[in-house]
Amino acid sequence: MKKLLIILLAGVFIAGCSNDDTSNESDTDNDQVTDGNGTEDESTDNDDSERRKDVYQIGETAKTTSSSYGFPYEITVNDFEVTTDEVDGYSMDDFDSFDDDVFVVVNVTLKNTGDKPFIPNDKISAQLIGELISETSYDEFFTEREEELEPGEEITGNVVYLTDSLYENDVVYFTYEAEATKEEVKFELPVPEK
């Protein structure tokens, strides 16, 4: 019963946050997309300004700005894996897991593109969202996020979620700046066969 209530609330939350409004087509940002090989893919609107992609793919780099603190940074999703095996020294037994739980492992690179240092775990967070899922990551993983990230520096590690509702979705999204209209960055993660 508790799981059903959580799924229902997550569905209402996702439906309320979805944006099918096409009247925002003229909104622009100073964001660029690179394909992991350094090649820039720029989309433009009628004003010839750069525009953010709606959804990024694994291997692409997204540039954004913190909606709360105003500093710029980049996110690259390098890899995505679903497993019940040990991850970074932690097993399913280390957490209050259920029989259907799996680790969702997103290998990500974060880069400080601003001119001031920040501590990633204090200032930004990543969510795993989908039609029937809304999860926050576990702090036990990717502990480098707890250290100050200097301008120009980047860190790479595994952002890990534990969930039993992954397979109830066809696709999930790894997001930063969730619900921040102009700054939200979404990476599509296709859910593998069970």
SVG drawing of the C-alpha trace seen along z (x, -y; Angstrom):
<svg xmlns="http://www.w3.org/2000/svg" viewBox="-2 -38 43 49">
<polyline fill="none" stroke="black" stroke-width="0.4" points="0.0,0.0 2.9,-2.4 4.5,-1.7 1.3,-2.4 0.9,-5.7 4.5,-6.7 4.0,-5.8 0.7,-7.8 2.3,-10.8 5.3,-10.6 3.0,-10.4 1.0,-13.5 4.3,-15.3 5.7,-14.4 2.4,-15.3 2.4,-18.6 5.9,-19.4 5.7,-18.3 5.8,-21.1 3.9,-20.5 3.5,-24.2 5.0,-25.2 4.6,-29.0 8.1,-29.0 9.9,-28.4 11.4,-31.9 13.2,-31.3 16.9,-31.2 20.0,-30.4 23.7,-30.6 24.0,-26.9 25.9,-24.7 26.0,-20.9 29.0,-18.9 28.9,-15.3 31.8,-14.0 34.3,-14.4 34.4,-18.2 32.2,-18.9 29.6,-21.5 26.0,-21.1 24.2,-24.4 20.5,-24.9 19.2,-28.3 15.8,-30.0 14.5,-32.9 16.8,-35.3 19.9,-33.2 20.6,-32.8 21.9,-29.5 19.3,-27.2 19.4,-24.4 18.4,-20.9 15.3,-19.4 16.9,-16.1 20.6,-15.0 21.9,-11.5 24.7,-9.5 28.1,-10.9 26.8,-14.4 27.8,-17.4 25.3,-19.9 26.2,-23.4 23.9,-25.0 23.8,-27.5 22.8,-26.9 19.3,-28.2 19.9,-28.9 23.5,-30.2 24.1,-31.5 27.4,-29.7 27.9,-27.9 28.9,-24.2 28.9,-21.3 27.5,-17.8 28.5,-14.8 26.8,-11.4 29.5,-8.9 27.7,-5.7 24.6,-4.1 24.2,-0.7 21.5,1.2 22.9,3.9 22.4,5.8 26.2,6.4 28.5,4.5 29.1,0.8 32.1,-1.1 32.5,1.2 28.8,1.2 26.4,4.1 22.6,4.2 22.9,5.6 24.5,2.4 21.1,0.6 17.6,1.3 16.8,2.9 13.9,5.0 14.0,8.1 13.1,6.1 15.6,3.3 18.4,2.6 21.3,0.1 20.9,-2.5 24.5,-3.7 25.1,-6.9 28.8,-7.7 29.0,-11.4 31.6,-14.1 31.0,-17.5 33.1,-20.5 33.2,-23.9 33.1,-26.4 32.8,-29.4 35.3,-31.7 34.6,-30.7 34.9,-27.3 31.9,-25.4 31.2,-22.1 29.0,-20.1 27.1,-18.2 26.2,-21.4 25.1,-23.4 23.7,-20.9 21.9,-17.6 20.9,-15.0 17.5,-13.3 16.3,-10.2 12.8,-10.8 10.4,-9.0 6.7,-8.4 6.6,-6.2 9.9,-7.1 11.5,-10.0 14.7,-9.2 17.6,-11.1 21.1,-9.7 23.0,-8.1 25.8,-10.2 27.9,-7.2 28.9,-7.1 31.0,-9.7 32.3,-11.3 34.5,-13.7 31.3,-15.7 31.9,-16.7 35.2,-18.5 35.6,-22.0 35.7,-22.0 38.0,-24.8 37.3,-26.8 38.3,-24.7 38.5,-21.5 36.3,-18.4 35.5,-15.3 34.1,-11.9 32.3,-9.3 29.2,-7.2 25.9,-8.8 23.9,-5.8 20.2,-5.3 18.5,-2.3 15.0,-1.6 12.4,1.1 10.3,-0.8 12.8,-1.2 11.3,1.5 7.8,-0.1 9.2,-2.9 10.2,-2.7 12.7,-5.5 14.0,-7.5 15.8,-10.8 18.9,-11.9 18.4,-15.6 20.2,-18.5 18.4,-21.8 15.1,-19.9 12.0,-22.1 14.2,-25.2 12.5,-26.1 15.5,-27.5 18.3,-25.7 17.0,-22.1 19.2,-19.5 17.8,-16.1 19.7,-13.0 17.6,-10.2 18.4,-6.8 16.6,-4.0 15.5,-1.3 17.0,2.1 15.0,5.3 14.6,7.0"/>
</svg>
